[in-house]
Amino acid sequence: MMYAAVKARGLPCALKIYEGEQHGFRRSENIEDALNSELAFFARVFGFQASFGSGEQPNLHIANMDEQERDETESAPSVPSAVEEKRKGETESASSAASSPSAAQSKSSLRGLLLGT
């Protein structure tokens, strides 16, 4: 559900499912692949060169990013600029919500729900 929601918002996201694993990984090869996949994801999204312990970069499809790279249109904003626009909008809405106590309390409750606090 979380993957679908993030993908629907147009943000870069990836989902890898490891057969035989549940919430916590048990097999060492899955743990290593998951960590390398996270590193590969952040390297592509934030544009830095990553070094992987195993020597090879994991095969990782990043939704809303791979598609954009294929399209290569000048009219489409880049993913980093789209993320910056989203952050800017959240910052502006957070500052306006701060002036309304009930909105700020609602936002705080939602944040606590999402973060489990």
Residue pairs with C-beta under 8 A, 6 or more apart in sequence:
3 13
3 15
6 13
7 13
7 63
7 64
9 86
10 64
10 82
11 64
11 79
11 82
11 83
11 86
12 41
12 44
12 45
12 62
12 63
12 64
12 65
12 79
12 83
13 62
13 63
13 64
14 37
14 41
14 60
14 61
14 62
14 63
15 63
16 33
16 34
16 37
16 60
18 25
18 27
18 30
18 33
18 34
20 27
21 27
21 30
25 31
25 34
32 53
32 54
33 58
36 52
36 53
36 54
36 57
36 58
37 58
37 60
39 50
39 52
40 50
40 52
40 57
40 58
40 60
41 60
41 62
42 48
42 50
43 49
43 50
44 60
44 62
44 65
45 62
45 65
45 79
45 80
45 83
46 80
47 80
50 57
52 58
64 79
65 79
68 76
68 78
68 79
77 85
94 107
97 103
97 104
97 107
98 104
111 117
